Amino acid sequence: MQSDEEEPPVCRLSHPAHPHTLSRRTGKNPPSGCFACGEEKIAATFYYLCTTCDVEFHNHCHRWPRKMIHPFHPQHPLIFSVLNHETGIIYDCNLDNFMEVFTADSGIPDQVWDGSELEWEPEEFVETEEDVAPFKKVGDDLIKHSCHEHHLRLDKYNGVRDAEKQCQACTLHIDSRDFYNCVQCDYFLHEVCANLPRKLDHALHNHPLVLDPSPHQEHLHRFTKCLVCSRRFTGFTYKCCKDGCEDESDKEFRVDVRCILVPDYFTHKSHEHPLFIPISTGEAMIFCEGCKGRSACYHLQCTSCDFAICYECATIPDKLHNKYDVHQPLSLCYGEVSDETYWCEVCEENLDQRKWFYTSNKPCITIHRSCVFGPSAYVKPGYTFQSFFFSAEVVSNTSNTRPTCCHCGCRCSSSVYFEVSTETHICSLSCLLGES
């Protein structure tokens, strides 16, 4: 018998307005076979029966949805269609050839299905390109972007004039590509960042995501990281548009634009085979070929072998302009096998050439990735963070004399530092939060 506190399960074939309660029956296997997975035998002590629909379910199979939205195929719903006893349970689309197979033992990962049954739900309004377009053209090379109050003009990059400008969306420096420049204030966007839609579906999450242009300026000790790459940031983000959607740690799903720009399926320069976003339960440990670290995190997996990289490695640029590139941009090297000793030009410490690093051949320069970006690479100057006892302003670190961090005692080497007062400087968010 079920306890009074436990909600009785409902038959998936019934309408929500008139649900059919499943009856619990003693016995290992449904006599007629499980309606969901099609199997007759399973190690269990009971099963469920719908007396109205005359169908039976294993004790865990009654939860399978009849209809759902898949993040890899958001344009149409998938329908529970075929019971394949050898490969698993098949969901397919009635309008095209998309199909997904799940096993009865593993179930549907949370990344794919949020637990909502869409069988009796009305079809959602299909948004047009105009509804999600980020800007409107108001003239030749002139736009009105939804994230800014002034008009933006498309400009050509000038290395002397634009070297210190940063993109408001991804926070990286404006480089050799075309970019949008505000005609009235210091507001800049890479052309690709300006074209990010206001709403999209992505394989990283099972709900639609909306663009949030405002920096996450909440209390410093609750300052949010990107849930995909774990980096702190002050640029544009995409967040889940469904109320109450949180992960197991009660964190809102929020991802920065650099991770959003990674394609679902592509060939990375570090590997010969295509990579894709796997459907992960978050439990499997992966070995990242870029940073040589092990973690259970969002990652990209090879379609043909065990090669995998984390999102932090996947989203760093392969070329960048930097103060250390005297003659040409720095290039990302995807690791080398050599008996020579490599030294970092910045910190003057040994460099592990098996890990990805930046290099320039003229002159010969090798630099740690961490030394190129620093601890606060994705935090733009001009923002102020609040704490219980103080506020800290992000300041550009461009003077000839590097200030000393009051927490760790080291010189502030990153492109920005945090100024608590005219006498108190902090080199990074980690020191500001007391994490190091």
Secondary structure, DSSP 8 states (H G I E B T S, - for coil): ---TTS---B-TTSBTTB--B-EEEESSS-TT--TTT--S--S-SEEEEETTTTEEEETTGGG--SEEEETTEEEEEEEEEEEETTTEEEEE-SSSS-EEEE-TTT---TTT--S---TTS-------HHHH-SEEEEETTEEEETT-SSEEEEE---TTTSTT-B-TTT--B--SS-EEEESSSS-EEEHHHHT--SEE--TT-SS-EEEE-S---SBGGG--B-TTT--B--S-EEEE-STT-B-TTS-B-EEEHHHHTS-SEEE-TT-SSEEE-----S-S-EE-TTT--EESS-EEEESSSS-EEEHHHHTS-SEE--TT-SSS-EEEE-----SS-EE-TTT-SEE-TTS-EEEETTTTEEEEHHHHH-TTTT--TT-EEE-SS-EEEEEE--SSS--B-TTT-SB--SSEEEEEETTEEES-HHHHTT--
